[in-house]
């Protein structure tokens, strides 16, 4: 068998050379892992120290090439059933360790990949999991230099090119409306025993942990596609999920949401849901230079001045000055002053740009979900 080091050397020699080429002409050399093929997409970075299985399966990363700034990935493997490489599911059929039923990122870029993970839950290596999902990756990249370039130049399109494999064009990974690709295609109900509240979840690419958080609180969830007519539903409260891409591409969701405001039932949104609520209210959104994708973004509540550490994944933001009468900014990002939450002055509608249900964390703001449910109970009692 040979020594551990000789086995690792043998593994490294099998990896093909690869490069990440950005649209500004810069190139970052490395080695291929996962599926050996070319791919193109918007190149974004995340600063999370852990959670690559959750990040890669997060629908908000749909079609993007994800760069992890943490220098090591794959060290605890991937939590899959041994041999079958199938995800573990809970009693509702929701993936236990992932944020959706598949890898959503178009590609993955890291400094170092661990070929021999060590964790009791690991059923596959990161490379094998990526390969099974048809997703290319590149390791051995100077991700510090790459992240600095993305911060200085802004988000750029890029492509992973693998030695000896067919090349791809920069625009080959374009997706007109990524929300339509990650949303559910039919209405689905999740009903815990003894559920007293019914929440309609508008699925624009909902992370699985949104479902887990609501169901663990005994709430019945009616999950509907992004373009579903909400007038067809009976619900106590409305929840707008996260999702990928430009919120202005979701015109049907925005129109349906405007009609929902007149119903007078509480509405809560996160991430893309925050942007959709602003647009439905008559406000505006814009694209950030490189977005917020991290597990450590500080956000302050403008009402209390209290600061929270939040999990985020978005490339667009709300223009605070565009909010009409009857609406106000709620949270702001302490780093750059961008709006991180909005609410109506009548107390019925609110949304945050960050993830209270953040998985793997932090979950310092999960109490906002409890506040939303309390608002529903209060409104129902009137």
C-alpha positions in Angstrom: 0.0 0.0 0.0 2.9 2.4 0.7 3.1 5.2 3.2 0.3 7.8 3.7 2.5 10.5 2.0 3.2 8.3 -1.0 -0.5 7.6 -1.5 -1.3 11.3 -1.3 1.5 12.0 -3.9 -0.1 9.4 -6.2 -3.5 11.1 -5.8 -2.0 14.5 -6.6 -0.3 13.2 -9.7 -3.6 12.0 -11.1 -5.1 15.5 -11.1 -5.1 17.3 -14.4 -3.8 20.8 -14.7 -6.5 23.5 -14.8 -6.8 27.3 -14.7 -9.5 29.7 -13.7 -9.6 32.5 -16.4 -11.4 35.7 -15.6 -12.9 38.1 -18.1 -10.3 40.8 -17.4 -7.6 38.4 -18.8 -6.1 37.3 -15.4 -5.5 33.5 -14.9 -5.1 31.4 -11.8 -3.4 28.1 -12.2 -4.3 25.0 -10.2 -5.3 21.3 -10.5 -8.6 19.8 -11.5 -10.9 17.8 -9.2 -14.5 16.9 -9.3 -15.7 16.5 -12.9 -12.9 17.2 -15.4 -14.7 19.6 -17.7 -14.9 23.2 -18.5 -17.5 25.5 -17.2 -18.3 29.3 -17.1 -20.2 31.5 -14.7 -20.1 34.5 -12.5 -17.1 34.1 -10.0 -18.0 35.0 -6.4 -16.3 34.4 -3.1 -17.5 33.3 0.3 -15.7 33.8 3.6 -17.2 31.0 5.6 -14.7 28.8 7.6 -17.0 25.8 7.3 -20.1 24.6 5.6 -19.0 23.8 2.0 -21.7 21.1 1.7 -24.4 23.7 2.6 -22.9 26.5 0.4 -22.5 24.3 -2.7 -26.1 23.1 -2.4 -27.5 26.6 -1.7 -29.8 27.6 -4.5 -28.7 31.2 -4.2 -25.3 30.1 -5.8 -27.1 28.7 -8.8 -24.8 28.9 -11.9 -22.0 30.7 -10.1 -18.3 29.6 -9.7 -17.8 29.7 -6.0 -14.5 30.6 -4.4 -13.9 29.7 -0.8 -11.5 32.0 1.0 -10.8 29.5 3.8 -7.6 27.7 2.7 -8.8 24.1 3.2 -11.9 22.4 1.9 -13.0 18.8 2.1 -11.3 18.0 5.4 -14.5 16.6 6.9 -15.7 15.0 3.7 -19.4 15.0 2.6 -22.2 13.7 4.9 -23.7 11.1 2.5 -24.8 7.5 3.1 -21.8 5.2 2.6 -21.5 3.4 -0.8 -24.7 4.8 -2.2 -23.6 8.5 -1.9 -27.3 9.4 -1.3 -28.1 12.3 1.0 -29.8 11.6 4.4 -33.4 12.7 4.4 -35.7 13.6 7.3 -39.3 12.5 7.8 -40.5 15.2 5.4 -38.0 14.1 2.7 -35.9 17.2 3.2 -32.1 16.7 3.0 -30.6 16.8 6.5 -27.2 18.1 5.7 -27.7 20.0 2.5 -29.7 23.1 1.5 -31.3 21.5 -1.6 -31.3 18.2 -3.4 -28.3 18.9 -5.6 -25.1 20.9 -6.0 -26.2 24.3 -7.3 -22.9 26.0 -7.9 -21.5 25.7 -11.4 -17.9 25.2 -10.2 -15.8 25.4 -7.0 -12.4 27.0 -6.4 -10.2 26.4 -3.4 -6.6 26.7 -2.2 -6.2 23.2 -0.9 -8.4 20.1 -1.1 -8.3 17.3 1.4 -8.2 13.9 -0.3 -8.5 11.9 2.9 -11.2 13.4 5.1 -11.7 12.5 8.7 -15.2 12.7 10.1 -17.7 10.1 11.4 -20.4 11.5 9.0 -18.3 11.4 5.9 -19.6 9.1 3.1 -17.6 10.5 0.2 -14.7 12.9 -0.5 -15.5 16.4 -1.7 -13.9 15.5 -5.1 -16.0 12.4 -5.6 -19.2 14.2 -4.6 -18.5 17.0 -7.1 -17.7 14.4 -9.8 -21.0 12.5 -9.1 -22.8 15.8 -9.5 -21.0 16.7 -12.7 -19.4 19.8 -11.1 -15.9 20.8 -12.0 -13.5 22.3 -9.4 -10.0 23.6 -9.2 -7.6 23.4 -6.2 -4.1 24.8 -5.6 -5.3 28.3 -6.5 -4.0 31.4 -4.7 -7.4 32.3 -3.4 -6.1 35.3 -1.4 -4.9 37.0 -4.6 -8.1 35.9 -6.5 -10.4 37.4 -3.8 -8.4 40.6 -3.7 -8.9 40.9 -7.5 -12.6 40.3 -7.2 -12.9 42.9 -4.4 -10.9 45.5 -6.5 -12.5 44.9 -9.9 -15.9 43.7 -8.8 -17.6 40.4 -9.6 -16.5 39.1 -13.0 -17.4 36.2 -15.2 -14.9 33.5 -15.5 -14.3 29.9 -16.7 -12.6 26.8 -15.4 -10.4 25.3 -18.2 -9.2 21.7 -17.7 -6.1 20.5 -19.6 -7.2 18.3 -22.5 -10.9 19.0 -22.1 -13.2 20.9 -24.3 -13.0 24.7 -23.8 -16.1 26.8 -23.0 -16.9 30.5 -23.8 -17.4 33.1 -21.1 -21.1 33.5 -21.8 -21.9 29.7 -22.0 -23.2 29.6 -18.4 -25.7 32.5 -18.7 -29.0 31.9 -17.1 -31.9 34.3 -17.9 -33.9 33.6 -14.8 -32.1 31.3 -12.3 -35.1 31.5 -9.9 -37.2 29.6 -12.3 -34.5 26.8 -12.3 -34.4 26.4 -8.5 -38.0 26.9 -7.5 -40.3 24.0 -6.9 -42.6 23.2 -9.9 -45.7 22.3 -7.9 -47.5 23.2 -4.6 -46.3 20.9 -1.8 -47.6 20.8 1.8 -45.6 19.9 4.9 -47.9 19.3 7.9 -46.5 18.6 11.4 -48.8 16.9 13.9 -51.0 19.4 15.7 -50.0 22.4 13.4 -52.0 25.5 14.4 -50.5 27.9 11.9 -50.2 27.8 8.1 -47.4 29.7 6.4 -47.2 30.0 2.6 -43.6 29.8 1.5 -42.9 31.4 -1.9 -40.0 29.3 -3.1 -37.6 31.4 -5.2 -34.8 28.9 -4.3 -35.6 28.3 -0.7 -32.9 26.8 1.5 -33.9 23.6 3.2 -33.2 25.2 6.6 -36.1 27.6 6.1 -38.4 24.5 6.0 -36.6 22.9 9.0 -37.0 26.1 11.1 -40.7 26.5 10.4 -41.5 22.8 10.7 -39.6 22.4 14.0 -41.9 25.1 15.4 -45.0 23.1 14.5 -46.0 25.3 11.5 -47.7 23.8 8.5 -45.8 25.0 5.4 -47.4 25.3 1.9 -44.5 25.6 -0.5 -45.4 27.2 -3.8 -43.5 28.0 -7.0 -42.0 31.5 -7.5 -44.7 32.5 -10.0 -47.7 31.0 -8.2 -50.9 33.1 -7.8 -51.2 33.7 -4.1 -54.9 34.5 -4.4 -55.4 30.8 -4.7 -54.0 30.1 -1.3 -55.4 30.1 2.3 -52.7 31.0 4.8 -52.0 32.8 8.1 -48.7 34.3 7.0 -46.5 34.7 3.9 -42.8 33.8 3.8 -40.6 35.0 0.9 -37.5 32.8 0.4 -34.0 33.5 -0.7 -32.9 32.8 -4.3 -30.4 33.6 -7.0 -30.0 36.4 -9.5 -31.6 39.8 -10.2 -34.8 40.3 -8.3 -36.2 42.4 -11.1 -36.4 39.2 -13.2 -39.2 38.0 -10.9 -42.0 40.2 -12.2 -44.7 37.7 -11.5 -43.6 37.3 -7.9 -43.5 41.1 -7.4 -47.0 41.5 -8.9 -48.4 38.7 -6.7 -46.8 40.2 -3.6 -48.4 43.6 -4.2 -51.8 41.9 -4.2 -50.9 40.0 -1.0 -50.1 43.3 0.8 -53.8 44.2 0.5 -54.8 41.0 2.3 -53.5 42.4 5.5 -51.7 39.3 6.7 -48.1 39.3 8.0 -45.3 38.9 5.4 -41.7 38.1 6.1 -38.9 37.8 3.6 -35.2 36.9 3.7 -32.4 37.6 1.2 -34.0 37.8 -2.3 -37.3 38.1 -0.4 -36.1 41.4 1.1 -35.4 42.8 -2.4 -38.7 41.5 -3.8 -40.6 43.2 -0.9 -38.8 46.5 -1.6 -39.7 46.3 -5.3 -43.3 45.3 -4.6 -43.6 48.3 -2.2 -42.4 50.7 -4.9 -38.7 50.8 -4.0 -35.6 50.0 -6.1 -32.6 47.6 -6.0 -29.1 47.6 -7.5 -26.2 45.2 -8.0 -23.4 45.3 -5.5 -19.8 45.3 -6.7 -19.0 41.9 -5.2 -21.9 41.1 -3.0 -22.0 39.8 0.6 -21.4 36.1 0.9 -20.2 35.2 4.3 -20.9 33.9 7.8 -19.6 36.9 9.6 -21.4 40.1 8.3 -22.2 42.6 11.1 -25.7 44.1 10.8 -27.2 46.7 13.2 -30.9 47.1 14.1 -31.6 50.7 13.5 -34.3 50.7 16.2 -32.1 49.3 19.0 -28.5 49.9 17.6 -27.8 46.3 18.6 -25.4 44.6 16.2 -25.7 40.9 15.1 -23.3 38.6 13.3 -25.1 37.2 10.2 -24.9 34.7 7.4 -25.4 36.2 3.9 -25.4 35.2 0.3 -26.6 37.9 -2.2 -25.3 40.1 -5.0 -28.1 42.8 -4.9 -29.3 45.3 -2.4 -32.2 47.6 -1.7 -31.8 51.4 -2.2 -32.9 52.8 1.2 -33.7 56.2 -0.2 -36.1 54.6 -2.8 -38.5 53.3 -0.1 -41.9 55.0 -0.3 -43.9 56.5 2.5 -45.0 53.8 4.9 -41.7 51.9 4.7 -38.4 52.3 6.4 -34.9 50.7 6.6 -34.7 48.2 9.5 -31.1 46.8 9.5 -27.9 48.2 8.0 -24.6 46.5 7.2 -22.0 48.0 9.6 -19.2 47.4 7.1 -20.6 49.3 4.1 -23.9 50.9 5.2 -26.0 49.0 2.8 -29.6 48.3 3.7 -30.0 44.8 5.3 -33.6 44.9 6.2 -36.9 46.9 5.6 -40.3 47.0 7.2 -43.6 48.7 6.8 -44.6 51.2 9.5 -47.9 49.4 10.0 -46.0 46.5 11.4 -47.4 43.9 9.0 -44.5 43.5 6.5 -40.8 43.0 7.2 -37.8 41.5 5.6 -34.0 41.1 6.1 -31.2 40.7 3.6 -29.3 38.2 5.8 -30.2 34.6 6.8 -31.8 34.2 10.2 -31.9 30.4 9.5 -28.3 30.4 8.4 -26.9 26.9 8.1 -24.2 26.0 9.3 -24.5 29.4 11.0 -24.4 31.7 12.7 -28.0 31.7 13.8 -27.9 34.7 16.1 -31.0 36.2 14.4 -33.2 33.1 14.3 -35.4 34.9 16.8 -36.8 36.9 13.9 -38.6 33.8 12.7 -40.2 33.5 16.1 -41.2 37.2 15.9 -42.8 36.6 12.5 -44.9 33.7 13.9 -45.8 35.9 17.0 -47.0 38.6 14.6 -49.2 36.0 12.8 -50.8 34.9 16.1 -51.3 38.5 17.2 -53.0 39.3 13.9 -55.1 36.2 13.9 -56.4 37.1 17.4 -57.8 40.4 16.3 
